[in-house]
Amino acid sequence: MPLRDIFQKEEVTKDRPIFRPGAFNREAWERNRLAASIALFTGTGFLLALPFALRAGAEFFLPLTAALVIAICLVPLLEWLERRRVPSPLAALIALSAFLFVANTALVLIVVPATDWIAQLPDRINQIKMTLAPVIDLYTQAQGFVDGLLRMVTETRALGNETGEFARPGSILQMLTSAAPSVVINVVFGLLVIFFFLSGWTRLRRRTIRGRGSFTGALTIARVIQNVVDATSRYVLTITFINILLGLTVALLLMLIGMPTPFMWGGFVALLNFIPYFGPIVAAILLGLGGLMSFDTVGWASLPAVIMIVAHLIEANIVTPLILGERLKMSPLMILVSLSFWTWVWGTAGALLAVPLLIIIQTVLAAAGKPDIAGFLFEAGTLTSTLHEPPGEYDETS
């Protein structure tokens, strides 16, 4: 349709100007251009400032985000209990108790034996040096590194003898009683967020859906909420199951070769495997150090790290693709970018949350649709005029 046919001639009155064919409403054009410019600069400034705000406010945003991700993962258990006529507050308390039980079990299996290994590290340095002696003879530069490490550990050991032995927490409660007040506040804050989010989840979802102005809008928001819960909980629970299976496999193999506290090492493997790419590398390094502290020859000392690497390769290339399938497959580049970003913002905790947050963001964008930002900003004369004729003036002839 020609552009001139779009503009309709308005009724002529004494008090209102008319638009002739081809005339242009300069006031509306400038108003749209200003609104688009404000939207562009405001959005750009918000995106640039958001990472620094999240990093500066980590004491608030980190426990809040972690609690919300954990709560979303617990929603399927909550809904399962509610379908069996369990009241929402009681169902939320049961779900939270189940999470605390799992977290406390992991603490007992990992943290308690790890404190013993840390305490034994100064005494095992000489053994590590003897085990690495053939390698050190080939690489003489490593001798200076070990000597410096010996001096550092000797000083650390002397300092540790003055301050006392390591405190070994036996539960989350004991860990909190010996932690800094800020840590206790953050943990309690996170647990309260999980409980209140779960207890009010059904009402919040119902209120959000009913608050939409149309049936289509209500259906869309319901689909978004359900997709976020399904995708996040399915991924986290599936990866948790795979990582536990990987940790148990590594622990059993370490037990067969006589590695001390094999279930502690299996717990480390399962926990670090939540961090894509870098987690398995760190786990292999720790197992290599543990092997040096436990065995007298380089071959046996390197065997725990080899077991970890082989088990991870099987898990990453066969088990995980077979269980997750194509539905939850994500771009490795996006995973790496998300991992780098959230690690920079929140450190190790951000690395653990990187993939779940990526899933939530991708699910929301996929369900809501990608906005046509370029069309909004640069078409229809908002930032640049697409009309063939330049902006004109009102024709005030009557």
KEKE-128479 format. One record per residue (C-alpha): residue number from 1; x, z, y. Coordinates in Angstrom, 3 decimals, padded with zeros to 6 digits, m for minus. Layout:
REM KEKE-128479
R kolmar       xx       zz       yy
R    NUM        X        Z        Y
...
END
This chain:
REM KEKE-128479
R kolmar       xx       zz       yy
R      1  000.000  000.000  000.000
R      2  001.425 m000.860  003.456
R      3  002.480  002.099  005.521
R      4  000.117  001.156  008.333
R      5 m002.897  001.519  006.016
R      6 m001.972  005.129  005.281
R      7 m002.629  006.284  008.823
R      8 m006.326  006.352  009.615
R      9 m007.550  006.094  013.143
R     10 m009.084  009.366  014.233
R     11 m012.263  009.697  016.239
R     12 m011.700  009.200  019.954
R     13 m012.593  012.176  022.105
R     14 m011.703  013.174  025.637
R     15 m009.859  016.296  024.542
R     16 m008.004  014.909  021.491
R     17 m005.373  012.232  021.404
R     18 m005.638  009.486  018.840
R     19 m003.114  007.989  016.428
R     20 m002.701  004.287  016.626
R     21 m001.529  002.411  013.522
R     22  002.180  003.066  013.100
R     23  002.186  006.116  015.401
R     24  004.120  009.181  014.277
R     25  003.301  012.861  014.591
R     26  006.596  014.118  016.046
R     27  005.492  017.761  016.141
R     28  004.662  017.849  012.415
R     29  007.855  015.954  011.590
R     30  010.031  018.425  013.501
R     31  008.177  021.396  011.993
R     32  008.752  020.106  008.447
R     33  012.359  019.359  009.204
R     34  012.911  022.878  010.537
R     35  011.199  024.448  007.513
R     36  013.305  022.392  005.112
R     37  016.497  023.274  006.964
R     38  015.652  026.960  006.876
R     39  014.845  026.742  003.163
R     40  018.119  024.913  002.477
R     41  020.379  027.339  004.325
R     42  018.487  030.427  003.174
R     43  018.633  029.355 m000.467
R     44  022.311  028.456 m000.224
R     45  023.153  031.755  001.436
R     46  021.161  033.692 m001.155
R     47  022.912  031.973 m004.064
R     48  026.337  032.586 m002.516
R     49  025.634  036.240 m001.710
R     50  023.903  037.142 m004.996
R     51  027.036  037.464 m007.192
R     52  028.772  039.696 m004.654
R     53  025.659  041.833 m004.252
R     54  025.377  042.236 m008.042
R     55  029.048  043.140 m008.272
R     56  028.960  045.601 m005.374
R     57  025.767  047.224 m006.678
R     58  026.869  047.328 m010.317
R     59  026.034  051.025 m010.629
R     60  022.376  050.139 m010.063
R     61  021.972  046.544 m011.244
R     62  023.986  046.836 m014.485
R     63  021.983  049.650 m016.156
R     64  018.746  048.129 m014.844
R     65  019.534  044.684 m016.253
R     66  020.807  046.062 m019.563
R     67  017.693  048.235 m019.903
R     68  015.371  045.297 m019.209
R     69  017.159  043.088 m021.762
R     70  016.969  045.851 m024.389
R     71  013.313  046.458 m023.550
R     72  012.488  042.751 m023.940
R     73  014.168  042.798 m027.352
R     74  012.039  045.820 m028.340
R     75  008.740  044.205 m027.260
R     76  008.029  042.671 m030.725
R     77  008.320  046.133 m032.327
R     78  006.097  047.575 m029.584
R     79  003.430  044.899 m030.116
R     80  003.604  045.382 m033.885
R     81  002.887  049.079 m033.425
R     82  000.102  048.436 m030.903
R     83 m001.621  046.054 m033.316
R     84 m001.815  049.011 m035.681
R     85 m003.658  051.002 m033.002
R     86 m000.673  053.113 m031.971
R     87 m001.087  054.132 m028.306
R     88  001.268  052.365 m025.924
R     89  003.226  055.479 m024.805
R     90  003.718  056.580 m028.418
R     91  004.693  053.053 m029.489
R     92  007.202  052.890 m026.630
R     93  008.658  056.248 m027.683
R     94  008.997  055.076 m031.293
R     95  010.705  051.842 m030.235
R     96  013.085  053.726 m027.940
R     97  013.849  056.235 m030.710
R     98  014.671  053.374 m033.088
R     99  017.105  051.942 m030.559
R    100  018.726  055.339 m029.994
R    101  019.093  055.801 m033.762
R    102  020.909  052.471 m034.086
R    103  023.109  053.195 m031.063
R    104  023.976  056.684 m032.324
R    105  024.838  055.304 m035.776
R    106  027.156  052.736 m034.205
R    107  028.767  055.484 m032.129
R    108  029.448  057.621 m035.192
R    109  030.850  054.686 m037.183
R    110  033.042  053.277 m034.414
R    111  033.937  055.765 m031.693
R    112  034.660  058.835 m033.818
R    113  037.242  057.166 m036.121
R    114  038.661  055.214 m033.162
R    115  039.669  058.429 m031.421
R    116  041.728  059.374 m034.487
R    117  043.497  056.008 m034.426
R    118  044.286  056.424 m030.724
R    119  045.644  059.906 m031.371
R    120  047.841  058.585 m034.204
R    121  049.212  055.657 m032.215
R    122  052.315  057.480 m030.852
R    123  053.284  058.596 m034.371
R    124  052.806  055.089 m035.779
R    125  054.970  053.268 m033.243
R    126  058.094  053.754 m035.372
R    127  056.256  052.379 m038.398
R    128  055.099  049.377 m036.390
R    129  058.678  048.778 m035.300
R    130  059.930  048.957 m038.890
R    131  057.207  046.605 m040.102
R    132  058.033  044.096 m037.393
R    133  061.795  044.411 m037.918
R    134  062.182  041.006 m039.675
R    135  060.228  039.295 m036.927
R    136  062.112  041.160 m034.208
R    137  065.408  039.997 m035.670
R    138  064.267  036.413 m035.193
R    139  062.945  037.004 m031.694
R    140  065.383  039.323 m029.981
R    141  063.371  039.399 m026.787
R    142  060.641  041.313 m028.585
R    143  063.090  044.201 m029.033
R    144  063.020  044.960 m025.320
R    145  059.231  044.858 m025.362
R    146  059.035  047.358 m028.226
R    147  061.589  049.650 m026.568
R    148  059.569  049.639 m023.363
R    149  056.419  050.289 m025.370
R    150  058.152  053.222 m027.096
R    151  059.110  054.764 m023.770
R    152  055.600  054.275 m022.400
R    153  053.968  055.814 m025.483
R    154  056.459  058.704 m025.507
R    155  055.548  059.520 m021.929
R    156  051.843  059.165 m022.743
R    157  052.244  061.423 m025.757
R    158  054.013  064.097 m023.723
R    159  051.242  063.927 m021.149
R    160  048.632  064.101 m023.891
R    161  050.229  067.192 m025.407
R    162  049.902  068.952 m022.080
R    163  046.247  068.077 m021.577
R    164  045.105  068.690 m025.138
R    165  043.710  066.608 m027.992
R    166  041.147  063.845 m027.802
R    167  037.554  064.968 m027.795
R    168  035.672  063.315 m030.645
R    169  031.989  062.752 m029.812
R    170  029.731  063.051 m032.830
R    171  026.604  061.719 m031.158
R    172  025.313  060.180 m027.962
R    173  024.323  063.644 m026.721
R    174  027.860  064.980 m027.177
R    175  029.265  061.902 m025.467
R    176  026.980  062.424 m022.473
R    177  027.853  066.112 m022.160
R    178  031.547  065.217 m021.837
R    179  031.039  062.151 m019.613
R    180  031.082  061.902 m015.846
R    181  027.825  062.720 m014.030
R    182  027.436  059.113 m012.862
R    183  027.576  057.866 m016.474
R    184  024.933  060.394 m017.521
R    185  022.696  059.371 m014.624
R    186  023.046  055.662 m015.477
R    187  022.287  056.241 m019.171
R    188  019.242  058.399 m018.424
R    189  018.085  055.869 m015.819
R    190  018.393  053.050 m018.350
R    191  016.488  054.961 m021.034
R    192  013.678  055.769 m018.595
R    193  013.456  052.119 m017.540
R    194  013.164  051.070 m021.194
R    195  010.447  053.650 m021.902
R    196  008.305  052.927 m018.833
R    197  008.722  049.162 m019.236
R    198  007.542  049.322 m022.839
R    199  004.729  051.799 m022.211
R    200  003.313  049.618 m019.430
R    201  004.139  046.244 m020.959
R    202  000.641  045.383 m022.178
R    203 m001.013  046.339 m018.885
R    204  001.679  044.560 m016.857
R    205  001.309  041.347 m018.826
R    206 m002.494  041.445 m018.634
R    207 m002.422  042.134 m014.897
R    208  000.101  039.343 m014.274
R    209 m001.962  036.790 m016.199
R    210 m005.249  037.803 m014.594
R    211 m003.655  037.686 m011.140
R    212 m003.254  033.912 m011.313
R    213 m005.735  031.899 m009.304
R    214 m006.642  029.377 m012.003
R    215 m006.914  029.105 m015.749
R    216 m004.022  026.639 m015.840
R    217 m001.829  029.033 m013.863
R    218 m002.769  031.932 m016.135
R    219 m001.991  029.841 m019.205
R    220  001.373  028.820 m017.753
R    221  002.473  032.353 m016.877
R    222  001.329  033.608 m020.280
R    223  003.391  030.899 m021.954
R    224  006.448  031.767 m019.840
R    225  006.204  035.475 m020.685
R    226  005.746  034.812 m024.388
R    227  008.599  032.292 m024.500
R    228  010.984  034.692 m022.775
R    229  010.133  037.516 m025.175
R    230  010.251  035.306 m028.269
R    231  013.491  033.506 m027.414
R    232  015.384  036.600 m026.233
R    233  014.277  038.945 m029.000
R    234  014.725  036.294 m031.696
R    235  018.257  035.494 m030.556
R    236  019.394  039.095 m030.069
R    237  017.892  040.347 m033.330
R    238  019.193  037.354 m035.287
R    239  022.693  037.657 m033.840
R    240  022.603  041.413 m034.485
R    241  021.741  040.781 m038.130
R    242  024.504  038.155 m038.442
R    243  027.078  040.412 m036.761
R    244  026.164  043.372 m038.964
R    245  026.526  041.125 m042.012
R    246  029.903  039.930 m040.719
R    247  031.030  043.504 m040.028
R    248  030.003  044.680 m043.503
R    249  031.799  041.746 m045.123
R    250  035.007  042.429 m043.212
R    251  034.719  046.167 m043.943
R    252  034.343  045.587 m047.694
R    253  037.314  043.215 m047.764
R    254  039.414  045.693 m045.784
R    255  038.410  048.401 m048.241
R    256  039.662  046.251 m051.120
R    257  043.127  045.938 m049.569
R    258  043.321  049.658 m048.772
R    259  042.801  049.587 m044.993
R    260  041.924  053.069 m043.637
R    261  038.464  053.549 m042.054
R    262  037.238  050.049 m042.948
R    263  033.717  050.612 m041.594
R    264  035.111  051.464 m038.181
R    265  036.895  048.108 m038.125
R    266  033.748  046.404 m039.371
R    267  031.842  048.014 m036.510
R    268  034.406  046.712 m034.016
R    269  034.077  043.234 m035.502
R    270  030.273  043.339 m035.278
R    271  030.310  044.628 m031.687
R    272  032.954  042.246 m030.367
R    273  031.266  039.281 m032.039
R    274  028.456  039.617 m029.480
R    275  030.967  038.232 m026.938
R    276  031.313  034.491 m027.595
R    277  034.760  032.966 m028.012
R    278  036.826  035.907 m026.714
R    279  035.303  038.708 m028.792
R    280  036.587  037.456 m032.180
R    281  040.060  036.941 m030.672
R    282  040.172  040.549 m029.465
R    283  038.895  041.752 m032.859
R    284  041.659  039.831 m034.653
R    285  044.294  041.317 m032.324
R    286  042.995  044.851 m032.905
R    287  042.957  044.314 m036.667
R    288  046.507  042.997 m036.464
R    289  047.561  046.161 m034.646
R    290  045.695  048.282 m037.188
R    291  047.435  046.428 m040.008
R    292  050.820  047.146 m038.450
R    293  049.903  050.839 m038.295
R    294  048.726  050.910 m041.918
R    295  051.093  048.723 m043.980
R    296  054.865  048.461 m044.348
R    297  055.299  044.692 m044.693
R    298  054.437  041.877 m042.340
R    299  052.413  040.048 m044.990
R    300  050.103  042.960 m045.722
R    301  049.990  043.947 m042.052
R    302  048.747  040.473 m041.049
R    303  046.144  040.342 m043.833
R    304  043.388  042.237 m041.896
R    305  043.629  039.754 m038.997
R    306  043.565  036.829 m041.439
R    307  040.446  038.263 m043.101
R    308  038.771  038.542 m039.709
R    309  039.657  034.976 m038.703
R    310  038.486  033.440 m041.982
R    311  035.239  035.439 m041.982
R    312  034.536  034.478 m038.383
R    313  035.154  030.791 m039.056
R    314  032.678  030.876 m041.942
R    315  030.127  032.765 m039.837
R    316  030.454  030.558 m036.760
R    317  030.433  027.207 m038.554
R    318  028.087  027.814 m041.500
R    319  026.046  031.031 m041.325
R    320  025.009  031.083 m037.638
R    321  024.000  027.374 m037.404
R    322  022.104  027.700 m040.688
R    323  020.106  030.756 m039.562
R    324  019.584  029.975 m035.890
R    325  019.013  026.262 m036.360
R    326  018.546  023.861 m033.469
R    327  015.841  025.813 m031.648
R    328  018.185  028.413 m030.190
R    329  021.187  026.134 m029.893
R    330  022.791  026.305 m026.445
R    331  025.408  024.252 m024.699
R    332  028.918  025.668 m025.251
R    333  029.739  024.815 m021.643
R    334  026.762  026.830 m020.359
R    335  027.728  029.751 m022.607
R    336  031.285  029.668 m021.284
R    337  030.131  029.484 m017.652
R    338  027.650  032.341 m018.160
R    339  030.279  034.407 m019.972
R    340  032.831  033.862 m017.211
R    341  030.323  034.615 m014.444
R    342  028.847  037.812 m015.874
R    343  032.269  039.090 m016.986
R    344  033.508  038.655 m013.427
R    345  030.442  040.450 m012.084
R    346  030.145  043.366 m014.552
R    347  033.183  043.292 m016.845
R    348  032.782  043.905 m020.570
R    349  029.130  044.933 m020.229
R    350  028.446  041.660 m018.418
R    351  030.105  039.748 m021.248
R    352  027.748  041.407 m023.738
R    353  024.738  040.482 m021.576
R    354  025.877  036.934 m020.762
R    355  024.095  035.071 m023.557
R    356  020.767  037.001 m023.407
R    357  020.623  036.479 m019.633
R    358  021.385  032.788 m020.106
R    359  018.521  032.533 m022.605
R    360  016.098  034.237 m020.211
R    361  017.067  031.985 m017.298
R    362  016.896  028.804 m019.379
R    363  013.544  029.789 m020.888
R    364  011.998  030.477 m017.478
R    365  013.309  027.196 m016.036
R    366  012.163  025.222 m019.064
R    367  008.663  026.723 m018.970
R    368  008.202  026.606 m015.198
R    369  009.716  023.154 m014.770
R    370  012.705  022.112 m012.718
R    371  011.943  021.993 m008.988
R    372  012.472  018.711 m007.187
R    373  014.792  020.206 m004.584
R    374  016.151  016.863 m003.418
R    375  012.658  015.464 m002.973
R    376  011.526  018.532 m001.076
R    377  014.485  018.513  001.296
R    378  015.219  014.861  001.905
R    379  011.975  012.918  001.502
R    380  008.840  012.485  003.619
R    381  010.782  012.927  006.845
R    382  011.727  016.574  006.335
R    383  015.466  016.321  006.926
R    384  015.703  012.576  007.451
R    385  013.011  010.130  008.419
R    386  012.107  007.634  005.722
R    387  009.759  005.708  007.995
R    388  010.741  002.272  009.158
R    389  009.656  003.069  012.696
R    390  011.293  005.855  014.737
R    391  009.253  008.912  015.677
R    392  006.819  007.941  018.381
R    393  004.752  009.795  020.901
R    394  001.078  010.549  021.035
R    395 m001.010  007.809  022.491
R    396 m003.249  009.724  024.856
R    397 m005.342  006.797  025.961
R    398 m009.013  007.383  025.471
END
